[in-house]
Amino acid sequence: MIVVDTNIIAYLHVSGNLTSSALLLLEKDPHWIAPPLWQSEFRNALVNYVRHNIMTLEKAVGLMNEALITMQNREVAPSTELILLLAANNTCSAYDCEFVALAQETNSKLVTVDKQITKNFPQTAILLNEFIK
């Protein structure tokens, strides 16, 4: 089991440079979990694509629905106390610390492309390209 951040979920569903890496990750470890926050972050990314005419609203809704199916029964809410403790003691946002807290609470790795997270939490977080080697 691994914790994936919203970017990884987005790479799996929005075709781009890292889609093949996300697919390899899913092959390597199909047991993904994430905090419920991923939904809001993914919606925000999708609406930015719509606003910049990169995709239609209908396409964005479809991708969100696909992602919801992928992540069905894979959402776990981490401890608020741990999130705040982690965020108070480093430069990562509380949003990022939700994923870190979940990884720590489940004794899992957090797979991300965010170098700030891996720098602040080297024992917990690993970059996508390193994990799929």
N, CA and C of each residue as an Amber inpcrd file, in Angstrom:
protein
   399
   0.8390000  -1.1780000   0.0000000   0.0000000   0.0000000   0.0000000
   0.8820000   1.2390000   0.0000000   0.4680000   2.2270000  -0.8040000
   1.1620000   3.5100000  -0.8540000   0.1410000   4.6410000  -0.7860000
   0.6030000   5.7810000  -0.3050000  -0.1840000   7.0010000  -0.3430000
   0.2600000   7.7510000  -1.6000000  -0.7050000   8.2060000  -2.3760000
  -0.3930000   9.0040000  -3.5570000  -0.9630000  10.3930000  -3.3640000
  -0.2220000  11.3890000  -3.8530000  -0.7670000  12.7380000  -3.7650000
  -1.6310000  13.0270000  -4.9820000  -2.2600000  14.1660000  -4.9810000
  -3.2090000  14.5120000  -6.0360000  -2.5470000  14.5410000  -7.4040000
  -1.3020000  14.9720000  -7.4730000  -0.6180000  15.0070000  -8.7640000
  -0.5460000  13.6190000  -9.3910000  -0.2810000  12.6200000  -8.5940000
  -0.1780000  11.2540000  -9.1200000  -1.5370000  10.8110000  -9.6700000
  -2.5920000  11.0980000  -8.9400000  -3.9410000  10.7580000  -9.4050000
  -4.2350000  11.5060000 -10.7080000  -3.8350000  12.7720000 -10.7750000
  -4.0520000  13.5650000 -11.9870000  -3.2630000  12.9870000 -13.1560000
  -2.0060000  12.6070000 -12.9300000  -1.2020000  12.0480000 -14.0190000
  -1.8200000  10.7740000 -14.5710000  -2.4710000  10.0190000 -13.7120000
  -3.1160000   8.7930000 -14.1690000  -4.3010000   9.1020000 -15.0820000
  -5.0250000  10.1660000 -14.7970000  -6.2770000  10.4420000 -15.5070000
  -6.1970000  11.5120000 -16.5860000  -5.2680000  12.4300000 -16.4620000
  -5.1200000  13.4870000 -17.4540000  -3.8920000  13.1450000 -18.2920000
  -4.1070000  12.8280000 -19.5370000  -3.0290000  12.3910000 -20.4130000
  -1.9460000  13.4620000 -20.5320000  -0.6880000  13.0300000 -20.2740000
   0.4330000  13.9610000 -20.3330000   1.7580000  13.2370000 -20.2050000
   2.8090000  13.9930000 -19.9660000   4.1680000  13.4490000 -19.9030000
   4.3550000  12.3800000 -18.8320000   3.6430000  12.4860000 -17.7210000
   3.8590000  11.5500000 -16.6130000   2.7740000  10.4790000 -16.4920000
   1.8940000  10.4120000 -17.4740000   0.8400000   9.3890000 -17.4390000
   1.4420000   7.9890000 -17.4520000   2.4440000   7.7600000 -18.2740000
   3.0490000   6.4250000 -18.3340000   3.7150000   6.0680000 -16.9920000
   4.2950000   7.0570000 -16.3260000   4.8890000   6.8050000 -15.0040000
   3.8210000   6.4590000 -13.9810000   2.6800000   7.1460000 -14.0380000
   1.5800000   6.8390000 -13.1220000   1.0430000   5.4370000 -13.3730000
   0.9750000   5.0480000 -14.6330000   0.5250000   3.6900000 -14.9640000
   1.5090000   2.6430000 -14.4460000   2.8000000   2.9200000 -14.5650000
   3.8180000   2.0080000 -14.0140000   3.6940000   1.8980000 -12.5000000
   3.4280000   3.0240000 -11.8580000   3.2390000   3.0140000 -10.4140000
   2.0510000   2.1500000 -10.0300000   0.9580000   2.2860000 -10.7630000
  -0.2410000   1.4890000 -10.4840000   0.0400000   0.0020000 -10.6810000
   0.8590000  -0.3330000 -11.6690000   1.2570000  -1.7280000 -11.8720000
   2.1190000  -2.2210000 -10.7130000   3.0560000  -1.3840000 -10.2960000
   3.9920000  -1.7770000  -9.2370000   3.2910000  -1.9420000  -7.8970000
   2.3810000  -1.0220000  -7.5840000   1.6220000  -1.1100000  -6.3360000
   0.2120000  -0.5620000  -6.5900000  -0.7520000  -1.4390000  -6.8020000
  -2.1100000  -0.9920000  -7.1080000  -2.9290000  -0.5800000  -5.8820000
  -2.3410000  -0.6870000  -4.7100000  -3.0640000  -0.3820000  -3.4720000
  -2.8010000   1.0620000  -3.0570000  -3.4980000   1.9790000  -3.7290000
  -3.3440000   3.4030000  -3.4890000  -4.3460000   3.8740000  -2.4560000
  -3.9080000   4.7780000  -1.5790000  -4.8260000   5.4960000  -0.7030000
  -4.4470000   6.9710000  -0.7320000  -5.3980000   7.8120000  -0.3330000
  -5.1780000   9.2520000  -0.2620000  -6.1860000   9.8510000   0.7060000
  -5.8590000  11.0030000   1.2810000  -6.8570000  11.6780000   2.1170000
  -7.9630000  12.2500000   1.2250000  -9.1580000  12.4410000   1.7630000
 -10.2630000  12.9800000   0.9670000  -9.9490000  14.3190000   0.2880000
  -8.9840000  15.0440000   0.7940000  -8.5680000  16.3140000   0.2020000
  -8.2370000  16.1980000  -1.2760000  -7.7860000  15.0390000  -1.7340000
  -7.3890000  14.8740000  -3.1290000  -8.5040000  15.3210000  -4.0680000
  -9.7640000  15.0940000  -3.6640000 -10.8860000  15.4450000  -4.5450000
 -10.9310000  16.9450000  -4.8420000 -10.8150000  17.7600000  -3.8110000
 -10.8500000  19.2100000  -4.0060000  -9.6500000  19.6910000  -4.8070000
  -8.4860000  19.1340000  -4.5250000  -7.2920000  19.5350000  -5.2700000
  -7.4070000  19.1480000  -6.7410000  -7.9420000  17.9760000  -7.0050000
  -8.0980000  17.5230000  -8.3930000  -9.1340000  18.3770000  -9.1220000
 -10.2390000  18.6760000  -8.4500000 -11.2480000  19.5570000  -9.0570000
 -10.6370000  20.9140000  -9.3990000  -9.8010000  21.4300000  -8.5210000
  -9.1580000  22.7210000  -8.7640000  -8.2590000  22.6570000  -9.9990000
  -7.5050000  21.5900000 -10.1300000  -6.6560000  21.4280000 -11.3140000
  -7.5100000  21.3480000 -12.5810000  -8.5950000  20.5910000 -12.5120000
  -9.4690000  20.4540000 -13.6780000 -10.0950000  21.7780000 -14.0830000
 -10.5620000  22.5510000 -13.1150000 -11.1860000  23.8330000 -13.4500000
 -10.1660000  24.7820000 -14.0690000  -8.8990000  24.6830000 -13.6580000
  -7.8650000  25.4990000 -14.2960000  -7.6720000  25.1090000 -15.7560000
  -7.7430000  23.8180000 -16.0570000  -7.6750000  23.3800000 -17.4570000
  -8.8560000  23.9310000 -18.2520000 -10.0250000  23.9150000 -17.6470000
 -11.2260000  24.4390000 -18.3200000 -11.0740000  25.9380000 -18.5570000
 -10.6590000  26.6650000 -17.5440000 -10.5130000  28.1210000 -17.6640000
  -9.4880000  28.5270000 -18.7120000  -8.4730000  27.6910000 -18.9090000
  -7.4330000  27.9920000 -19.8970000  -7.7000000  27.3030000 -21.2410000
  -8.9190000  26.8230000 -21.4180000  -9.3440000  26.1840000 -22.6730000
  -8.4690000  25.0010000 -23.0760000  -7.9510000  24.2880000 -22.0850000
  -7.1630000  23.0900000 -22.3490000  -8.0910000  21.8860000 -22.4910000
  -9.2310000  21.9410000 -21.8060000 -10.2440000  20.8900000 -21.9390000
 -11.6110000  21.5040000 -21.7170000 -12.6240000  20.7760000 -22.1460000
 -13.9930000  21.2410000 -21.9550000 -14.4650000  20.9010000 -20.5460000
 -15.5140000  21.5690000 -20.1470000 -16.1220000  21.2640000 -18.8590000
 -16.6080000  19.8210000 -18.8280000 -17.1740000  19.3720000 -19.9250000
 -17.6630000  17.9900000 -19.9930000 -16.5270000  16.9880000 -19.8110000
 -15.3890000  17.2660000 -20.4400000 -14.2200000  16.3920000 -20.2840000
 -13.7460000  16.4000000 -18.8320000 -13.7190000  17.5690000 -18.2010000
 -13.2910000  17.6800000 -16.8120000 -14.2070000  16.8750000 -15.8950000
 -15.5080000  16.9710000 -16.1130000 -16.4660000  16.2030000 -15.3080000
 -16.2290000  14.7050000 -15.5000000 -15.9920000  14.3000000 -16.7300000
 -15.7220000  12.8870000 -17.0060000 -14.4610000  12.3910000 -16.3280000
 -13.4080000  13.2050000 -16.3620000 -12.1580000  12.8140000 -15.7090000
 -12.3190000  12.7330000 -14.1980000 -13.0920000  13.6630000 -13.6320000
 -13.3390000  13.6100000 -12.1980000 -14.0840000  12.3410000 -11.8330000
 -15.0710000  11.9930000 -12.6280000 -15.8270000  10.7670000 -12.3660000
 -14.9490000   9.5300000 -12.4700000 -14.0470000   9.5060000 -13.4570000
 -13.1110000   8.3830000 -13.5810000 -12.2040000   8.2830000 -12.3490000
 -11.6970000   9.4320000 -11.9070000 -10.8170000   9.4440000 -10.7410000
 -11.5680000   8.9960000  -9.4850000 -12.8210000   9.4140000  -9.3590000
 -13.6170000   8.9840000  -8.2060000 -13.7840000   7.4690000  -8.1890000
 -13.9550000   6.8830000  -9.3600000 -14.0700000   5.4200000  -9.4430000
 -12.7380000   4.7760000  -9.0540000 -11.6370000   5.3130000  -9.5660000
 -10.3100000   4.7790000  -9.2310000 -10.0590000   4.8150000  -7.7310000
 -10.4540000   5.9060000  -7.0930000 -10.1420000   6.0980000  -5.6810000
 -11.2740000   5.6640000  -4.7420000 -12.2960000   5.0470000  -5.2920000
 -13.4110000   4.5790000  -4.4630000 -12.8960000   3.6000000  -3.4070000
 -13.3010000   3.8170000  -2.1790000 -12.8920000   3.0010000  -1.0290000
 -11.3910000   3.0730000  -0.7500000 -10.7420000   4.1390000  -1.2180000
  -9.3080000   4.3090000  -1.0090000  -9.0040000   5.6140000  -0.2860000
 -10.0140000   6.2340000   0.2570000  -9.8310000   7.4910000   0.9870000
  -9.7650000   7.2130000   2.4780000  -8.7560000   7.7930000   3.1040000
  -8.5680000   7.6340000   4.5470000  -8.2310000   9.0090000   5.1090000
  -8.9560000   9.4130000   6.1220000  -8.7190000  10.7250000   6.7370000
  -7.6220000  10.6110000   7.7940000  -6.5590000  11.3670000   7.6360000
  -5.4950000  11.3430000   8.6460000  -5.8610000  12.1850000   9.8670000
  -5.0870000  12.0380000  10.9000000  -5.2780000  12.7440000  12.1590000
  -5.0190000  14.2400000  12.0050000  -5.9770000  15.0480000  12.4300000
  -5.8000000  16.5010000  12.4080000  -4.6100000  16.9100000  13.2600000
  -4.4640000  16.2940000  14.4120000  -3.3560000  16.6440000  15.3000000
  -2.0080000  16.4120000  14.6200000  -1.8640000  15.2760000  13.9410000
  -0.6000000  14.9860000  13.2680000  -0.3840000  15.9470000  12.0900000
  -1.4220000  16.2470000  11.3420000  -1.2990000  17.1950000  10.2260000
  -0.7730000  18.5300000  10.7310000  -1.3820000  19.0480000  11.7720000
  -0.9790000  20.3460000  12.3140000   0.4320000  20.3020000  12.8920000
   0.7680000  19.2320000  13.5640000   2.1180000  19.0800000  14.1120000
   3.1570000  19.0870000  12.9940000   2.9050000  18.3240000  11.9580000
   3.8430000  18.2640000  10.8330000   3.9690000  19.6290000  10.1550000
   2.8370000  20.2690000   9.9000000   2.8450000  21.5570000   9.2050000
   3.5020000  22.6500000  10.0380000   3.3320000  22.5840000  11.3460000
   3.9120000  23.6090000  12.2270000   5.4320000  23.5110000  12.3180000
   5.9620000  22.3470000  11.9930000   7.3920000  22.1220000  12.1810000
   8.2020000  22.0400000  10.8940000   7.6400000  22.4930000   9.7750000
   8.4060000  22.5480000   8.5280000   7.7560000  23.5570000   7.5890000
   8.2260000  23.6220000   6.3620000   7.7370000  24.6310000   5.4240000
   6.6370000  24.1290000   4.4960000   6.2140000  22.9020000   4.6420000
   5.1400000  22.3690000   3.7960000   3.7830000  22.8740000   4.2870000
   2.8430000  22.9620000   3.3640000   1.4970000  23.4010000   3.7200000
   0.7650000  22.3100000   4.4990000  -0.2880000  22.7030000   5.1740000
  -1.1380000  21.7200000   5.8550000  -1.7550000  20.7650000   4.8320000
  -2.0200000  21.2830000   3.6280000  -2.5540000  20.4160000   2.5670000
  -1.5780000  19.2840000   2.2610000  -0.3130000  19.6340000   2.0520000
   0.6950000  18.6090000   1.7840000   0.8670000  17.6730000   2.9700000
   0.7800000  18.2280000   4.1640000   0.9700000  17.4120000   5.3680000
  -0.1610000  16.4140000   5.5900000  -1.3150000  16.6200000   4.9630000
  -2.3690000  15.5980000   5.0360000  -1.8790000  14.2900000   4.4320000
  -1.1900000  14.3940000   3.2980000  -0.6800000  13.1980000   2.6280000
   0.4570000  12.5750000   3.4330000   1.3280000  13.4060000   3.9720000
   2.4370000  12.9240000   4.7950000   1.9010000  12.2310000   6.0490000
   0.9510000  12.8610000   6.7070000   0.3750000  12.2820000   7.9310000
  -0.2570000  10.9200000   7.6430000  -0.9750000  10.8400000   6.5370000
  -1.6010000   9.5600000   6.1890000  -0.5380000   8.4870000   5.9610000
   0.5220000   8.8420000   5.2730000   1.6010000   7.8690000   5.0460000
   2.2180000   7.4270000   6.3680000   2.4600000   8.3780000   7.2540000
   3.0640000   8.0290000   8.5420000   2.1220000   7.1630000   9.3710000
   0.8430000   7.5110000   9.3850000  -0.1210000   6.7420000  10.1930000
  -0.3290000   5.3270000   9.6700000  -0.1640000   5.1290000   8.3850000
  -0.3640000   3.8000000   7.7970000   0.9490000   3.0710000   7.5500000
   2.0600000   3.7040000   7.9970000   3.3850000   3.1180000   7.7960000
   3.6220000   2.7970000   6.3220000   3.2530000   3.7590000   5.4720000
   3.3830000   3.6240000   4.0290000   4.3060000   4.7060000   3.4970000
   4.6800000   4.5790000   2.2570000   5.4140000   5.6260000   1.5620000
   4.4100000   6.5520000   0.8820000   4.7450000   7.8300000   0.8530000
   4.0070000   8.8070000   0.0680000   4.7520000   8.9750000  -1.2420000
   4.0860000   8.6760000  -2.3510000   4.6840000   8.8470000  -3.6670000
   4.2030000  10.1810000  -4.2160000   5.1670000  11.0080000  -4.6470000
   4.8790000  12.3730000  -5.0460000   5.8650000  12.8120000  -6.1230000
   5.6150000  13.9680000  -6.6990000   6.6010000  14.6210000  -7.5690000
   7.0690000  15.9220000  -6.9270000   6.6140000  16.1680000  -5.7190000
   6.9060000  17.4070000  -5.0070000   8.2220000  17.2770000  -4.2440000
   9.2570000  17.9420000  -4.7540000  10.5920000  17.8420000  -4.1450000
  10.6440000  18.4810000  -2.7620000   9.8070000  19.4730000  -2.5020000
   9.7870000  20.0840000  -1.1720000   9.3140000  19.0640000  -0.1310000
   8.3240000  18.2710000  -0.4880000   7.8290000  17.2480000   0.4360000
   8.9090000  16.2010000   0.6970000   9.5730000  15.7470000  -0.3640000
  10.6040000  14.7220000  -0.1530000  11.7940000  15.2840000   0.6120000
  12.0700000  16.5650000   0.4350000  13.1630000  17.1950000   1.1860000
  12.8060000  17.2860000   2.6660000  11.5750000  17.6850000   2.9850000
  11.1510000  17.8440000   4.3720000  10.8510000  16.5120000   5.0620000
  10.4720000  15.5150000   4.2890000  10.0850000  14.2200000   4.8720000
  10.7630000  13.0680000   4.1290000  12.0850000  13.0040000   4.1550000
  12.7950000  11.9840000   3.3770000  12.5310000  10.5470000   3.8220000
  12.1230000  10.3620000   5.0580000  11.8190000   9.0120000   5.5360000
  10.4300000   8.5500000   5.1180000   9.5820000   9.5040000   4.7440000
   8.1850000   9.1930000   4.4390000   7.8760000   9.2860000   2.9510000
   8.4110000  10.3000000   2.2900000   8.0470000  10.5860000   0.9030000
   9.1510000  10.1780000  -0.0630000   8.7210000   9.7550000  -1.2390000
   9.6530000   9.3520000  -2.2930000   9.1340000   9.8960000  -3.6190000
  10.0480000  10.3200000  -4.4660000   9.6570000  10.8230000  -5.7790000
   9.1630000   9.6800000  -6.6630000   8.2090000   9.9850000  -7.4990000
   7.5930000   9.0020000  -8.3930000   8.6480000   8.2600000  -9.1980000
   9.5610000   8.9870000  -9.8440000  10.5440000   8.3200000 -10.7120000
  11.4760000   7.4020000  -9.9290000  11.7200000   7.7010000  -8.6610000
  12.5530000   6.8240000  -7.8330000  11.7960000   5.5660000  -7.4280000
  10.5110000   5.7190000  -7.1320000   9.7170000   4.5710000  -6.6790000
   9.5250000   3.5460000  -7.8000000   9.3760000   4.0180000  -9.0300000
   9.0790000   3.0770000 -10.1180000  10.3280000   2.4650000 -10.7670000
  11.5080000   2.8370000 -10.2930000  12.7520000   2.2560000 -10.8520000
  12.7680000   0.7620000 -10.7150000
